[in-house]
């Protein structure tokens, strides 16, 4: 596939996820909750996580917030990819996403939808938009309850 066609496809997916997110809302119940804010451009996110009965696996992730297409698409794609993942797997995915934003690799075949965000790494000022929800997820997982400790910032 030509590079221009690939860029067009990536842009289409990002716009589709922005306009029609599949994971907007709040989980029920809420086992983890965290707010995130990107002071550079004003993106905000409220992330809720529902865990399994043992508390070690993600059953659902939802988000609310306002921001650019990249920030909201990243949140929606992340929420989908985390379904059924252990907390350790989720934290590993956070690291993999951050590495991808630095041009160091991509996601494996079974998580390839997340590679749509790879093109953002070409625009350093937009990387914070894409990573906001991932920073917020990390803080939510590392918290031991559903009460946030204020906003997480990706600055």
C-alpha atoms as an extended CHARMM CRD file, in Angstrom:
* protein
*
       155  EXT
         1         1  UNK       CA              0.0000000000        0.0000000000        0.0000000000  PROA      1               0.0000000000
         2         2  UNK       CA              1.4070000000        3.3880000000       -0.9380000000  PROA      2               0.0000000000
         3         3  UNK       CA              2.4420000000        5.6430000000        1.9470000000  PROA      3               0.0000000000
         4         4  UNK       CA             -0.1210000000        8.3050000000        1.0000000000  PROA      4               0.0000000000
         5         5  UNK       CA             -2.9000000000        5.7020000000        1.0040000000  PROA      5               0.0000000000
         6         6  UNK       CA             -1.7700000000        4.4400000000        4.3950000000  PROA      6               0.0000000000
         7         7  UNK       CA             -1.7910000000        7.9900000000        5.8180000000  PROA      7               0.0000000000
         8         8  UNK       CA             -5.2890000000        8.5170000000        4.4200000000  PROA      8               0.0000000000
         9         9  UNK       CA             -6.4700000000        5.2840000000        6.0390000000  PROA      9               0.0000000000
        10        10  UNK       CA             -4.9680000000        6.2890000000        9.3960000000  PROA      10              0.0000000000
        11        11  UNK       CA             -6.6240000000        9.7030000000        9.1930000000  PROA      11              0.0000000000
        12        12  UNK       CA             -9.9670000000        8.0980000000        8.3440000000  PROA      12              0.0000000000
        13        13  UNK       CA             -9.7830000000        5.7570000000       11.3520000000  PROA      13              0.0000000000
        14        14  UNK       CA             -8.8420000000        8.6010000000       13.6970000000  PROA      14              0.0000000000
        15        15  UNK       CA            -11.7030000000       10.7670000000       12.4290000000  PROA      15              0.0000000000
        16        16  UNK       CA            -14.1760000000        7.8740000000       12.6340000000  PROA      16              0.0000000000
        17        17  UNK       CA            -13.2120000000        7.1110000000       16.2480000000  PROA      17              0.0000000000
        18        18  UNK       CA            -13.4240000000       10.8120000000       17.1070000000  PROA      18              0.0000000000
        19        19  UNK       CA            -16.8740000000       11.2860000000       15.5730000000  PROA      19              0.0000000000
        20        20  UNK       CA            -18.3610000000        7.9500000000       16.7060000000  PROA      20              0.0000000000
        21        21  UNK       CA            -16.4860000000        6.6550000000       19.7440000000  PROA      21              0.0000000000
        22        22  UNK       CA            -17.4580000000        3.1690000000       20.8510000000  PROA      22              0.0000000000
        23        23  UNK       CA            -16.3190000000        3.4080000000       24.4710000000  PROA      23              0.0000000000
        24        24  UNK       CA            -17.5980000000        6.7700000000       25.6540000000  PROA      24              0.0000000000
        25        25  UNK       CA            -19.3240000000        6.7940000000       29.0440000000  PROA      25              0.0000000000
        26        26  UNK       CA            -18.6150000000        5.3960000000       32.4990000000  PROA      26              0.0000000000
        27        27  UNK       CA            -18.1610000000        1.8100000000       33.5380000000  PROA      27              0.0000000000
        28        28  UNK       CA            -20.5630000000        0.2130000000       35.9910000000  PROA      28              0.0000000000
        29        29  UNK       CA            -19.2360000000       -0.3450000000       38.5410000000  PROA      29              0.0000000000
        30        30  UNK       CA            -16.2030000000        1.9440000000       38.6440000000  PROA      30              0.0000000000
        31        31  UNK       CA            -13.1740000000        0.2030000000       40.1790000000  PROA      31              0.0000000000
        32        32  UNK       CA            -10.5810000000        2.7190000000       38.9840000000  PROA      32              0.0000000000
        33        33  UNK       CA            -11.1260000000        6.3660000000       38.0930000000  PROA      33              0.0000000000
        34        34  UNK       CA             -8.6560000000        8.9870000000       36.9770000000  PROA      34              0.0000000000
        35        35  UNK       CA             -8.7500000000       12.3940000000       35.3310000000  PROA      35              0.0000000000
        36        36  UNK       CA             -6.1040000000       13.4960000000       32.8710000000  PROA      36              0.0000000000
        37        37  UNK       CA             -5.2720000000       16.9010000000       31.4280000000  PROA      37              0.0000000000
        38        38  UNK       CA             -2.9660000000       18.1080000000       28.6820000000  PROA      38              0.0000000000
        39        39  UNK       CA             -2.1480000000       21.7350000000       29.5420000000  PROA      39              0.0000000000
        40        40  UNK       CA             -0.5050000000       22.2650000000       26.1320000000  PROA      40              0.0000000000
        41        41  UNK       CA             -3.7900000000       22.1620000000       24.2610000000  PROA      41              0.0000000000
        42        42  UNK       CA             -6.5590000000       21.7110000000       26.8220000000  PROA      42              0.0000000000
        43        43  UNK       CA             -7.4490000000       18.0390000000       26.2100000000  PROA      43              0.0000000000
        44        44  UNK       CA             -9.1550000000       16.4840000000       29.2380000000  PROA      44              0.0000000000
        45        45  UNK       CA            -10.0950000000       12.8970000000       29.9360000000  PROA      45              0.0000000000
        46        46  UNK       CA            -11.9960000000       11.0690000000       32.6570000000  PROA      46              0.0000000000
        47        47  UNK       CA            -11.2260000000        7.3800000000       32.5620000000  PROA      47              0.0000000000
        48        48  UNK       CA            -13.1620000000        4.6560000000       34.3730000000  PROA      48              0.0000000000
        49        49  UNK       CA            -12.1390000000        1.0160000000       34.6110000000  PROA      49              0.0000000000
        50        50  UNK       CA            -14.1900000000       -2.0250000000       35.5840000000  PROA      50              0.0000000000
        51        51  UNK       CA            -12.1500000000       -4.9760000000       36.8620000000  PROA      51              0.0000000000
        52        52  UNK       CA            -13.0150000000       -8.6470000000       37.1690000000  PROA      52              0.0000000000
        53        53  UNK       CA            -13.9890000000      -10.1230000000       40.5220000000  PROA      53              0.0000000000
        54        54  UNK       CA            -10.3690000000      -10.9300000000       41.4020000000  PROA      54              0.0000000000
        55        55  UNK       CA             -9.3660000000       -7.3300000000       40.5960000000  PROA      55              0.0000000000
        56        56  UNK       CA             -6.5040000000       -8.3360000000       38.3220000000  PROA      56              0.0000000000
        57        57  UNK       CA             -8.0700000000       -8.1600000000       34.8510000000  PROA      57              0.0000000000
        58        58  UNK       CA             -9.8100000000       -5.3600000000       32.9500000000  PROA      58              0.0000000000
        59        59  UNK       CA            -13.3940000000       -6.0800000000       31.9520000000  PROA      59              0.0000000000
        60        60  UNK       CA            -14.2860000000       -2.6470000000       30.6040000000  PROA      60              0.0000000000
        61        61  UNK       CA            -12.8320000000        0.8230000000       30.0610000000  PROA      61              0.0000000000
        62        62  UNK       CA            -14.8410000000        3.9320000000       29.2770000000  PROA      62              0.0000000000
        63        63  UNK       CA            -13.9270000000        7.5700000000       28.9010000000  PROA      63              0.0000000000
        64        64  UNK       CA            -15.4660000000       11.0010000000       28.9370000000  PROA      64              0.0000000000
        65        65  UNK       CA            -13.7000000000       14.1640000000       27.9470000000  PROA      65              0.0000000000
        66        66  UNK       CA            -13.0350000000       16.8610000000       25.4430000000  PROA      66              0.0000000000
        67        67  UNK       CA            -10.1600000000       17.2940000000       23.1190000000  PROA      67              0.0000000000
        68        68  UNK       CA             -8.8080000000       16.9890000000       19.6350000000  PROA      68              0.0000000000
        69        69  UNK       CA             -9.4910000000       14.0890000000       17.3020000000  PROA      69              0.0000000000
        70        70  UNK       CA             -6.1580000000       12.4660000000       18.1280000000  PROA      70              0.0000000000
        71        71  UNK       CA             -6.7600000000       12.4910000000       21.9020000000  PROA      71              0.0000000000
        72        72  UNK       CA            -10.3020000000       11.1370000000       21.6640000000  PROA      72              0.0000000000
        73        73  UNK       CA             -9.4500000000        8.5040000000       19.0230000000  PROA      73              0.0000000000
        74        74  UNK       CA             -6.5140000000        7.3330000000       21.1270000000  PROA      74              0.0000000000
        75        75  UNK       CA             -8.8190000000        6.9520000000       24.1500000000  PROA      75              0.0000000000
        76        76  UNK       CA            -11.3730000000        4.9620000000       22.1640000000  PROA      76              0.0000000000
        77        77  UNK       CA             -8.8170000000        2.6540000000       20.5580000000  PROA      77              0.0000000000
        78        78  UNK       CA             -7.1040000000        2.1090000000       23.9150000000  PROA      78              0.0000000000
        79        79  UNK       CA            -10.3890000000        1.2580000000       25.6630000000  PROA      79              0.0000000000
        80        80  UNK       CA            -11.1500000000       -1.3660000000       23.0310000000  PROA      80              0.0000000000
        81        81  UNK       CA             -7.6750000000       -2.9050000000       23.1270000000  PROA      81              0.0000000000
        82        82  UNK       CA             -7.7090000000       -3.2980000000       26.9240000000  PROA      82              0.0000000000
        83        83  UNK       CA            -10.7740000000       -5.5570000000       27.1150000000  PROA      83              0.0000000000
        84        84  UNK       CA             -9.7840000000       -8.7460000000       28.9620000000  PROA      84              0.0000000000
        85        85  UNK       CA             -6.1810000000       -7.7020000000       29.6020000000  PROA      85              0.0000000000
        86        86  UNK       CA             -4.4780000000       -8.2410000000       32.9420000000  PROA      86              0.0000000000
        87        87  UNK       CA             -3.2780000000       -5.1350000000       34.7810000000  PROA      87              0.0000000000
        88        88  UNK       CA              0.3140000000       -6.1160000000       33.9700000000  PROA      88              0.0000000000
        89        89  UNK       CA             -0.5350000000       -6.5120000000       30.2740000000  PROA      89              0.0000000000
        90        90  UNK       CA             -2.2090000000       -3.0940000000       30.3490000000  PROA      90              0.0000000000
        91        91  UNK       CA              0.8770000000       -1.4630000000       31.8780000000  PROA      91              0.0000000000
        92        92  UNK       CA              3.0430000000       -3.1990000000       29.2600000000  PROA      92              0.0000000000
        93        93  UNK       CA              0.7550000000       -1.7500000000       26.5810000000  PROA      93              0.0000000000
        94        94  UNK       CA              1.2220000000        1.7420000000       28.0560000000  PROA      94              0.0000000000
        95        95  UNK       CA              4.9970000000        1.3340000000       27.6930000000  PROA      95              0.0000000000
        96        96  UNK       CA              4.6670000000       -0.0630000000       24.1630000000  PROA      96              0.0000000000
        97        97  UNK       CA              2.4620000000        2.8770000000       23.1560000000  PROA      97              0.0000000000
        98        98  UNK       CA              4.9650000000        5.3820000000       24.5720000000  PROA      98              0.0000000000
        99        99  UNK       CA              7.7620000000        3.6090000000       22.7020000000  PROA      99              0.0000000000
       100       100  UNK       CA              5.7290000000        3.7160000000       19.4870000000  PROA      100             0.0000000000
       101       101  UNK       CA              5.2590000000        7.4780000000       19.9150000000  PROA      101             0.0000000000
       102       102  UNK       CA              9.0630000000        7.7490000000       20.0900000000  PROA      102             0.0000000000
       103       103  UNK       CA              9.4150000000        5.7900000000       16.8480000000  PROA      103             0.0000000000
       104       104  UNK       CA             10.6000000000        2.6470000000       18.6600000000  PROA      104             0.0000000000
       105       105  UNK       CA              8.4340000000       -0.1780000000       17.3920000000  PROA      105             0.0000000000
       106       106  UNK       CA              4.7600000000       -0.8880000000       17.0760000000  PROA      106             0.0000000000
       107       107  UNK       CA              2.0930000000       -3.2230000000       18.4180000000  PROA      107             0.0000000000
       108       108  UNK       CA              2.0120000000       -6.9060000000       17.4090000000  PROA      108             0.0000000000
       109       109  UNK       CA             -0.4960000000       -8.2680000000       14.9030000000  PROA      109             0.0000000000
       110       110  UNK       CA             -3.2380000000       -9.0210000000       17.4610000000  PROA      110             0.0000000000
       111       111  UNK       CA             -3.2090000000       -5.3700000000       18.6200000000  PROA      111             0.0000000000
       112       112  UNK       CA             -2.5160000000       -3.8050000000       15.2160000000  PROA      112             0.0000000000
       113       113  UNK       CA             -5.4400000000       -1.3630000000       15.4120000000  PROA      113             0.0000000000
       114       114  UNK       CA             -3.3420000000        0.6920000000       17.8230000000  PROA      114             0.0000000000
       115       115  UNK       CA             -0.7000000000        1.1400000000       15.1170000000  PROA      115             0.0000000000
       116       116  UNK       CA             -3.0750000000        3.6410000000       13.4940000000  PROA      116             0.0000000000
       117       117  UNK       CA             -1.7260000000        6.1310000000       16.0300000000  PROA      117             0.0000000000
       118       118  UNK       CA              1.8560000000        5.5690000000       14.8570000000  PROA      118             0.0000000000
       119       119  UNK       CA              1.6460000000        8.4030000000       12.3310000000  PROA      119             0.0000000000
       120       120  UNK       CA              1.2320000000       10.8880000000       15.1910000000  PROA      120             0.0000000000
       121       121  UNK       CA              4.8890000000       10.3340000000       16.1150000000  PROA      121             0.0000000000
       122       122  UNK       CA              5.8180000000       12.4140000000       13.0420000000  PROA      122             0.0000000000
       123       123  UNK       CA              4.2750000000       15.4560000000       14.7270000000  PROA      123             0.0000000000
       124       124  UNK       CA              6.0230000000       15.9440000000       18.0910000000  PROA      124             0.0000000000
       125       125  UNK       CA              3.5770000000       18.5970000000       19.2800000000  PROA      125             0.0000000000
       126       126  UNK       CA              0.6830000000       16.0930000000       18.8860000000  PROA      126             0.0000000000
       127       127  UNK       CA              2.3150000000       13.1950000000       20.7610000000  PROA      127             0.0000000000
       128       128  UNK       CA              0.9820000000       14.5460000000       24.0580000000  PROA      128             0.0000000000
       129       129  UNK       CA             -2.5290000000       14.4210000000       22.6170000000  PROA      129             0.0000000000
       130       130  UNK       CA             -2.1410000000       10.7330000000       21.7650000000  PROA      130             0.0000000000
       131       131  UNK       CA             -0.4730000000        9.7410000000       25.0560000000  PROA      131             0.0000000000
       132       132  UNK       CA             -2.7770000000       11.5890000000       27.4750000000  PROA      132             0.0000000000
       133       133  UNK       CA             -5.2200000000        8.7250000000       27.8730000000  PROA      133             0.0000000000
       134       134  UNK       CA             -2.3610000000        6.2220000000       28.2960000000  PROA      134             0.0000000000
       135       135  UNK       CA             -0.7820000000        8.3080000000       31.1090000000  PROA      135             0.0000000000
       136       136  UNK       CA             -4.2170000000        8.5160000000       32.6950000000  PROA      136             0.0000000000
       137       137  UNK       CA             -4.6850000000        4.7500000000       32.4540000000  PROA      137             0.0000000000
       138       138  UNK       CA             -1.3230000000        4.1140000000       34.1080000000  PROA      138             0.0000000000
       139       139  UNK       CA             -2.2560000000        6.3620000000       37.0370000000  PROA      139             0.0000000000
       140       140  UNK       CA             -5.6650000000        4.6710000000       37.3380000000  PROA      140             0.0000000000
       141       141  UNK       CA             -4.1220000000        1.1970000000       37.4250000000  PROA      141             0.0000000000
       142       142  UNK       CA             -1.4490000000        2.2020000000       39.9250000000  PROA      142             0.0000000000
       143       143  UNK       CA             -4.0910000000        3.6870000000       42.2600000000  PROA      143             0.0000000000
       144       144  UNK       CA             -5.5450000000        1.1220000000       44.6120000000  PROA      144             0.0000000000
       145       145  UNK       CA             -9.1110000000        2.4400000000       44.5550000000  PROA      145             0.0000000000
       146       146  UNK       CA            -11.6530000000        4.4180000000       42.5540000000  PROA      146             0.0000000000
       147       147  UNK       CA            -10.6920000000        7.8050000000       44.0170000000  PROA      147             0.0000000000
       148       148  UNK       CA             -8.3570000000        9.8920000000       41.8290000000  PROA      148             0.0000000000
       149       149  UNK       CA             -5.5580000000       11.9260000000       43.3290000000  PROA      149             0.0000000000
       150       150  UNK       CA             -6.3820000000       14.9390000000       41.1440000000  PROA      150             0.0000000000
       151       151  UNK       CA             -5.5120000000       15.3790000000       37.4920000000  PROA      151             0.0000000000
       152       152  UNK       CA             -2.6910000000       13.5050000000       35.8210000000  PROA      152             0.0000000000
       153       153  UNK       CA             -0.7500000000       15.6790000000       33.4360000000  PROA      153             0.0000000000
       154       154  UNK       CA              1.3400000000       14.4560000000       30.5290000000  PROA      154             0.0000000000
       155       155  UNK       CA              3.7170000000       17.4170000000       30.7810000000  PROA      155             0.0000000000
